[in-house]
């Protein structure tokens, strides 16, 4: 999957902390997903989630190129 159309959004500190504290330099595989909020919406009926996932929804998953980090 090519990620030229969508830039990588900023990494959250939890991700950076895991990378910085790893005993070996990790390889990070960025994954972006859209549409899961339509499959299991928070407020579906009566302010609750549906009992089973909604099957007729579109989900988009983008997997980027692996990223290597050179840490001191």
Secondary structure as the mmCIF struct_conf table of DSSP 4:
data_model
#
loop_
_struct_conf.conf_type_id
_struct_conf.id
_struct_conf.beg_label_comp_id
_struct_conf.beg_label_asym_id
_struct_conf.beg_label_seq_id
_struct_conf.end_label_comp_id
_struct_conf.end_label_asym_id
_struct_conf.end_label_seq_id
BEND BEND1 UNK A 4 UNK A 6
HELX_LH_PP_P HELX_LH_PP_P1 UNK A 7 UNK A 12
HELX_RH_AL_P HELX_RH_AL_P1 UNK A 13 UNK A 21
BEND BEND2 UNK A 23 UNK A 24
STRN STRN1 UNK A 27 UNK A 34
BEND BEND3 UNK A 35 UNK A 35
HELX_RH_AL_P HELX_RH_AL_P2 UNK A 36 UNK A 39
BEND BEND4 UNK A 40 UNK A 40
BEND BEND5 UNK A 42 UNK A 44
STRN STRN2 UNK A 45 UNK A 45
TURN_TY1_P TURN_TY1_P1 UNK A 46 UNK A 47
STRN STRN3 UNK A 48 UNK A 48
BEND BEND6 UNK A 51 UNK A 52
BEND BEND7 UNK A 55 UNK A 56
STRN STRN4 UNK A 60 UNK A 68
#
